[in-house]
Amino acid sequence: MEQNLDFLAGKRIMITGGGGYLGSKLAQRLSSANTHIALLDIRFNWLSEDLTKSNYLITKHLVDITNRDQLEVVCQKVKPDYVFHFSALLDRERDFGIFNKLFEVNVKGTLNLLESLRSVNYERLFFSSTSEVYGTKNPVPFHEEQLPNPASPYSLTKLMAENTIVSYSDLHHRPYTILRLFNFFGTDMPENFFINQLITSLKQDQEFKMTKGEQSRDFLEITDLIDSILAITKTDKSNSETINICSGKGLLLRELATEVAQKLKKEHLLKIGAIPYRENEVWAMVGSNQKFCKITNHPQEDTVLGITKHIFA
C-alpha cells in the first residue's frame, strides 16, 4: 500500500547514506513530495546523481560522517526536520580485526551525527539497524523484546549505534526510532545479494551454484520496505520505539531459488548443493512484524509476489 506523502510537504529531509542503494531509493520515493531532500554520503550511485540533476529540491553533500567538523557544517546548513540515518560500513566477516574500522563509522559516526544535530530542532530521527543484532541464539521469529546477541563485529557495532542513539536521545530529550531491517531486494540492487545474483545469473543463461539451501530468510521487496519505513515515519506511535521491518514469513533459500528458476524456465541451470555451507552458517533469520502492524496498520506484500515482479521488471 503506497503511502500518501502529504504529511511531509514543506519539510526538510536529510538522508545519510543518501548515495547508497536504500538511501537513494527512499529519496526517489520522496521526490514526488514537495519537500527539500539533502543526500549525504562519501560517494553517490547513478540514481542519487540522477535525482539531484532532475529535481532542484534534492541536493547532494559530499560528507564523511567520521569527520565531525564537516558533518556539522552540513547539518547546520540543512537544518532538517526529518533525519534518516542510513550511513554504515557493511562487512559481515567474523574477524575482529575489522572492528576498529566498523566502530569508527557505525558508532562514532552516529555520535558525530547526533552531536552535529544538537542545536537543530528536528522532529524525527530514524536509524537503519539490522536483524543481525538478534544473532544466532534467539529463537525465531525474532521480536523486539528479545535480548540482542550480535554474532559479528558488524552487528555488534550496529547494536552499539542503537544504544548510542537511545541513550543520547533520552538524555537530551530528542526523538528517535530504531528500524531493524531484515533482508530486502529490488531493481538496481548490487548483484552480490542472493536474489539479484540468482536472477541475473539465470537470465544470462549461467549456472547458479548454491548450498543445499536449508537456510530460512525473511525478505521484503524494496518498494514495500520503503513504504513500511514511511508508514512508521507517518505515525507518532513509533517514536522512541525499536521496530522490525520484515514480512514475518520465512522462506527456505532452496524453495525461493526453485521458484525463481521455474518462473524463468531455467531449472536446469540451478545447481542446489554445489557449494558447501559457510562456517558458522546462520540458519534462520526470520522476524515478527506484529509490532509493526500494530503501530502502523500497514499490510505487507507477499514475498513471492514481490520476487515475481522483480523477475519480470
N, C-alpha and C positions, 0 to 999 in steps of 0.2 A: 504494500500500500504506500504510494508516494506521498511524502509529507508536504503539506502546504507551508510555504516559507514566509508567509506574511508577517509572522512574529519577528522576523529578522530584518524587516525593512528599515533602512536608515542606520543600521548598526555597523560597527567597525569590528571586523573579524580578523584574528591573527592565527595562522596555522604554522607552527614549527614543523619542520619536515615537509613543508609545502611543495618541495621539488621532488618528493618521492611518490611512490605509487598511491598509497592511501591518501596522503595529503592533497595530491593533485586531483584525485577522483572526488574528494569532498569539495574542493574548490570548483570543479566542473559542475557539480550538482548545485552549488550555491550561486553560480554565475547567473542564474536566471532570476535571482532575487535582487532587489535594489539595495545592495549592501557593498561596502568597501572591504576588500579582502587583501590582506598582506601575507605573502608567502615568504617564509624564512627558511633558508637552507644553505648548505655549502656547495650544492650543485643542483641543477634543475633538469628534469626529464623533458621530453618533447611536449607533453601535454601541458605542463606548467608554463613552458615557454610560449606555447600557442595561446594559452589563456591570457597571458599578460599582453600579448600583441593584439588580441582581438577584443579585449574588454578594458577600457580605461579605468574601471573601478578596481581592477586587480593589479597589484604591484608585486614585484619580487625584490627581496632584500638578501644580498649575499652575507650570511651571518653564520659564524661558528658559535654554537651555544656554550662551548668551553671558554670563550672569550667574553668575560663579564662586561668589560667596557663597551665592546662592540655591540653586544646584545642590549645593553641598557640604552644606548643611543637610539636604536630602532624602536624599542618598547616605548620610549618617551615620545617618539615621533608618531607612532601609530596610535597609541593610547586606546587599545582595543576594549570593546565591550564584552566580546566572547573570545576565549583563548582555547585553541585545540592544540595540545602539546603532543605531537606525533614524532618529534625527533628522537632517534635512538640509534645506537650501534648494535646491529644484529649479528651475533655469532654464537651458534649453538654448540660449539665444541665443549667438551667436558674438561679441557685443560685450563687450570687456574693460572697458567702463565699469561693468559689474556685478560685476567681480572682487572688489572690497573687501567688498561685501555678502556674497557667497558665501564668501569666506575667513573672515569673522567667524563665520559659523555652522558651516560644514563643517569648517574646520581648527581655529580657535581654540576652537570649541565642543567639538570632540573632545578637545583637550588639556585643557580645563576638566574634562571628564568623567573623564579619566584621573587628573588631579591630585586631584579630589574623591573618587576611589575609592582613593587611595594607601594609606590606613590600613585599607581593607576587604579582607578575605581572600577575595575572590571566586574561585570555581572555574574559571569560563569567561567569556570576553567575545567576543561575535560582532558584527562590523561589516558593515552592508549597504553594499557598494560597488556599482559599476555596470560593465556590459560596455563602456560608453563609454570607459573608460580605455584600451582597445585602439586606439581611433582608427580612421583610415581607411586606413592604410598597411600594417597587418599582414594577411597572407593568412588567409582563413577556412578551416576553423573556428578561431576564436580559442582558444588554450590558455594555460595559466598560465605557461609558460616563455617566452612572447613578451615582448619589451620593450614596455611600455606607451607609447602615443603619443597623449595626450589632444588632442582636436580642438576643445575648447570650454573656457571658464572653469569651467563646472560640472564637467566630467570631470577637469580639472586639479586642482581643489580636492578632489575625491574621492580622486584618487591621492595628493595631499599628506596627506590624512587617513589613508589606508592606511599611508603611510610613517611618519607620526607614531606610529601605534599600534604598528607593528613596532619602531621604534627605542626608543620609551619602554618597551614591554613587555620587550624584550630587555635593556635597561639595568637594569630593576627586577625582572627575573625573574618577569614576570607572564604568564598565559596569554592567548592571543588566537586568533581565526580570522577571516580576511577572506573574506567571501562576495561574489563578483562576480555580481550578479543580471542576467539578461537580461530580455527583455520578458515581462510576465505580464498576465493579465486575469482577471476574475471578477465575480461578482454584487456589486452595490453600488459598483463602481468608478466614479470620476468619468467623465463621458461624453466628456471631451476626449481620451480614449485611443482609438486607432484601432478596435479590435474593438468596444468598447462603443458608440462613436459610430455605427459601421456597423449594429450590431444594433438600436439604439434608433431610428435613422432609418427603417430598413426596416419595423420593427414598427409605426411610426406612419404608414406609407404615405407617407413623404417620400423624395424623390430623395436618393441619396448620391453626391456628386461626389467623384472622386478622381483621382490621377495615372494614368499608364499601368500603375502597379503592378509595375514591374520590380525593385523593392527586395525583398531577401530578409531575413526576420526569423525569430528563434528564440523561440517562445512556450511558456510554461507556464501552466496554469490555476492559480488561486490556492491551491486545496486541495493540489495536487501540489507547488507551491512551498513551502508551509508544511511539508508532510511531509518535503520534501527538507531544509529547514533543521533540522527535528527529528532527521532521520537523522544529520546532521552533528553536531548537539548531543550525540547519544547516544554517539558513539564518541570515544575519546581520540586516535584516529589523525588526527583533524582539527586537533589542537592545533598552533599555530604554522604553519598552512598557509593558503594562498590558494586558494580553490576556486570554480570556475564553477558556477553553478546554472542549468541550461538543459536543453532537450530533446535537444540535439545534432543537431537537424534544422532545416533552413531551409525556409521557406515563402515563395513569391512573394506579395506583397500582392494582386495581381490574382487569383491562384488561390484565396487564402483568401476574398477578397470574393465571388468567384463561387460558392464552396462554400456560404457563408452565405446568399447570395441564393437559390440553388437550393433549399436546405432550407426557406426561408421562402416559397418560390414568389413571390419578388419580383424576379426578374431584370430586369424592365422598369424598375425604379427605380434600378438600378445604372448609374452613368454613368462608366465607366472612360475615362480620358484627358481628362476635362472640365476639369481644372486642371493647370497646369504643375508641373514639379518645382521644389523649392526650390533656391536657390543653395547650392552645397556639399552636395548631397544625399548621404546615407550609403547606399550601395547594398547592402552586405552586413553584417549583424550576426548572425552565427551562431557558436555556441560548441561546443567539445568538452566532453563530460561524462565523458570516460574517467577522469579523476582522481577525480571524484565517485563514479562507480560502483565504482572500485577500493577506495575508502576505506569506502564505506557498504554495498555490495551491495544498493542500493535501486533498484528499477526505476522508470522514468519512464513516465507515461501518454502515450498517443498524443495529439498536439496536436489533431488534428481531432476525436477523440472528446471531448476536453475542451471544444472550442468548441461541439460539438453539445449537450452537457449544459448549457452556458451559455445557448445559444439558447432551449432549452425549459425553463429553470429557472422 
